[in-house]
Amino acid sequence: MVLLCFGTRPEWLKIKPLIGQLPRESYRTLFTGQHADLLKDIDVDYVIDMTQSANRLDQLISDCLTQFPDTECSSVLVQGDTASAFACALAAFHRRMKIYYLEAGLRSYDLDHPYPEEGYRQMISRISNVNLCPTTLSKQNLQHDRAHGECHVVGNTVLDNLVQYKDSCSYENKILVTMHRRENHSIMEEWFTEINSIARSNPDLEFILPIHPNPAVFKHKHLLTHVNVIDPLPYAELLKILTKSKLVITDSGGLQEEGSFFNKKVIVCRQTTERPEGISTGHLYMCKIPGNLKHLFEEINDNFSIDSICPYGDGTSSEKVKNIIL
């Protein structure tokens, strides 16, 4: 029996398709409380009671280690690069439980970009027994790192959620924008200023930005006078906008994959990406500084359509993972 561990909404979205594949008697679920509002939508077997501290990440990891449940499960599965994933993997390692690592092998090889995620993902893969890699490149990264666990290329399970939307894709006069990464907090004002300037120069396009509630992002909302700033959306509603968008501007990791699946070109507002496969297929375009955004946007806006195979999976990943676990 495997214990499926998660604590954030993105983790849940990537584990949910797997839950739909596994027989109920083969798994239990553990929620760490990192994104507390998740419990309004789902039922779980075990919950970590997250306590308050000046350093939230320290406290989350401490709570997971000290409250990790006594369970009949002999293995755990963690996903991604969050503090929850690292904490549960470490707790399992201390208990000599078998560790399945979903979305293993992503690498920027820069501990500051993204921070702290790059550090977490490197540490998890060092102690995992089975690495479930989204791409061949991610498997090669683990081989380069001499990770000791076995490796399987399975694609990314988040794309399993998208298959039902594939036939409804179109290119309309909408630009989906999301910005929230910690590495951009210090220059969020510059990003928002550039995005607003581009929106002002393209009145025929509707720029839609679900604003992140983090104060480091939200405090700059007033700069977006020509952007349709909306509240954060349920995942299904975000996907509906994505399927109709002409292109995407984002610093998100997930949208790089989701946009590629729907054949949308994605401007990635970051120093580096741990998903470089999309660059060679023509899906991803790196924008390292706000000053480069306008020129890059104009270039892609004039040549926005693409019809290439998504490098991150085909929407059948959870079935492959199920077969490996069972």
Residue pairs with C-beta under 8 A, 6 or more apart in sequence:
1 25
1 26
1 27
1 28
1 72
1 73
1 74
1 75
2 22
2 26
2 27
2 28
2 73
2 74
2 75
2 76
2 77
2 100
2 325
3 27
3 28
3 29
3 30
3 46
3 69
3 71
3 73
3 75
3 76
3 77
3 92
3 97
4 15
4 18
4 19
4 27
4 28
4 29
4 30
4 76
4 77
5 29
5 30
5 32
5 76
5 77
5 78
5 79
5 84
5 85
5 88
6 12
6 15
6 29
6 30
6 31
6 32
6 78
6 79
6 84
6 85
7 31
7 32
7 33
7 34
7 35
7 48
7 60
7 82
7 83
7 84
7 85
8 34
8 35
8 38
8 80
8 82
8 84
9 35
9 38
9 235
10 80
10 82
10 158
10 254
11 79
11 80
11 82
11 84
11 85
12 38
12 42
13 158
13 161
13 235
13 254
14 79
14 80
14 102
14 103
14 156
14 157
14 158
15 77
15 79
15 102
15 157
16 161
17 157
17 158
17 160
17 161
17 317
17 318
18 77
18 102
18 157
18 318
18 321
18 322
19 27
19 29
20 318
21 318
21 319
21 321
21 322
22 322
22 325
22 326
26 325
26 326
27 73
28 45
28 46
28 71
28 72
28 73
29 44
29 45
29 46
30 44
30 45
30 46
30 47
30 48
30 69
30 76
30 88
31 38
31 39
31 42
31 44
31 46
31 47
31 48
32 48
32 50
32 60
32 63
32 64
32 84
32 87
32 88
33 39
33 47
33 48
33 49
33 50
33 60
33 63
34 50
34 60
34 82
34 83
34 84
36 50
39 47
46 69
46 71
48 63
48 64
48 67
48 68
49 63
49 67
50 59
50 60
50 63
51 59
51 63
52 59
53 59
53 62
57 83
57 116
60 83
60 84
60 87
61 83
61 86
61 87
61 90
63 87
64 84
64 87
64 88
64 90
64 91
65 87
65 90
65 91
65 94
68 88
68 91
68 92
68 95
73 97
74 97
74 98
75 92
75 97
75 98
75 99
75 100
75 129
75 325
76 88
76 89
76 91
76 92
76 97
76 98
76 99
76 100
77 99
77 100
77 101
77 102
77 325
78 84
78 85
78 86
78 88
78 89
78 92
78 99
78 100
78 101
78 102
78 124
79 85
79 101
79 102
79 103
80 102
80 103
80 121
81 103
81 106
81 114
81 117
81 118
81 120
81 121
81 124
82 117
82 120
83 116
83 120
85 120
85 124
86 120
86 123
86 124
89 99
89 101
89 123
89 124
89 127
89 128
90 127
92 98
92 99
93 99
93 127
98 129
98 130
99 124
99 127
99 128
99 129
99 130
99 149
100 128
100 129
100 130
100 132
100 324
100 325
101 124
101 125
101 128
101 130
101 131
101 132
101 149
102 132
102 157
102 321
103 132
103 133
103 134
103 156
103 157
104 121
104 124
104 125
104 128
104 131
104 132
104 133
104 138
104 142
104 147
104 151
105 125
105 131
105 133
105 134
105 135
105 137
105 138
105 139
105 140
105 141
105 142
105 147
105 151
106 121
106 134
106 138
106 141
106 274
106 275
107 118
107 121
107 122
107 138
107 141
107 145
107 274
108 114
108 118
108 272
108 273
108 274
109 118
110 118
110 271
110 272
111 118
111 119
112 118
112 183
113 183
113 270
113 271
113 272
114 181
114 182
114 183
114 253
114 270
114 274
115 182
115 183
118 274
121 274
122 145
125 131
125 142
125 145
125 147
125 149
126 145
126 147
126 148
128 147
128 149
129 149
129 150
130 149
130 150
130 152
130 324
131 139
131 142
131 147
131 149
131 150
131 151
131 152
132 152
132 154
132 321
132 324
133 139
133 142
133 151
133 152
133 153
133 154
134 153
134 154
134 155
134 156
134 257
134 312
134 313
134 317
135 153
135 155
135 277
135 311
135 312
136 153
137 276
137 277
138 153
139 151
139 152
139 153
142 149
142 151
143 151
152 320
152 324
154 313
154 317
154 320
154 321
154 324
155 312
155 313
155 314
155 315
155 316
155 317
155 320
156 257
156 312
156 313
156 317
157 313
157 317
157 318
157 321
158 254
158 257
158 258
159 257
159 258
159 261
159 310
159 312
159 313
159 314
159 315
159 317
160 313
160 315
160 316
160 317
160 318
161 235
161 239
162 239
162 258
162 261
162 262
162 315
163 315
165 239
165 240
165 243
165 262
166 261
166 262
166 315
168 243
169 243
169 244
169 262
169 263
170 243
170 244
171 244
171 245
171 246
171 304
171 305
172 244
172 245
172 246
173 204
173 205
173 206
173 246
174 205
174 206
174 208
174 241
174 244
174 245
174 246
175 199
175 205
175 206
175 207
175 208
175 245
175 246
175 247
175 248
175 249
176 208
176 238
176 241
176 242
176 245
176 248
176 249
176 250
176 255
177 195
177 207
177 208
177 209
177 227
177 248
177 249
177 250
178 209
178 210
178 212
178 249
178 250
178 251
178 252
178 255
179 188
179 191
179 192
179 195
179 209
179 212
179 217
179 249
179 250
179 251
179 269
180 212
180 214
180 217
180 251
180 252
181 251
181 252
181 270
183 251
183 270
183 271
184 191
184 251
184 269
184 270
185 214
185 216
185 217
187 290
188 216
188 217
188 220
189 220
189 223
190 290
190 291
191 269
191 290
191 293
192 220
192 223
192 224
193 223
193 290
194 290
194 291
194 293
194 294
195 207
195 209
195 224
195 227
195 249
195 293
196 223
196 224
196 225
196 226
196 227
197 294
198 207
198 293
198 294
198 297
199 205
199 207
199 224
199 226
199 227
200 225
200 226
202 301
203 226
205 246
205 301
206 228
207 226
207 227
207 228
208 227
208 228
208 230
208 241
208 245
209 224
209 227
209 228
209 229
209 230
210 230
210 231
210 232
210 233
210 238
211 217
211 218
211 221
211 229
211 230
211 231
211 232
212 218
212 232
213 232
221 229
233 241
239 258
242 248
242 255
242 258
242 259
242 262
242 264
243 262
245 264
246 264
246 301
246 304
247 264
247 265
247 266
247 267
247 300
247 301
247 304
248 255
248 259
248 264
248 265
248 266
248 267
249 266
249 267
249 269
249 293
249 297
250 256
250 259
250 266
250 267
250 268
250 269
251 268
251 269
251 270
253 273
253 274
253 275
255 266
256 266
256 268
256 273
256 275
256 278
256 283
256 284
257 275
257 278
257 310
257 312
257 313
259 265
259 266
259 283
260 266
260 278
260 281
260 283
260 284
260 310
260 311
260 312
261 310
261 312
261 313
261 315
263 283
263 305
263 306
263 307
263 308
263 310
264 283
264 306
265 282
265 283
265 284
265 285
265 300
265 304
265 306
266 278
266 283
266 284
266 285
267 285
267 287
267 293
267 296
267 297
267 300
268 284
268 285
268 286
268 287
269 287
269 290
269 293
270 286
270 287
270 288
271 288
272 286
273 279
273 284
273 286
275 284
275 312
276 284
277 311
277 312
278 284
278 311
278 312
279 285
279 286
280 311
281 308
281 309
281 310
281 311
282 306
282 308
283 306
283 308
283 310
283 311
285 296
285 300
287 293
287 296
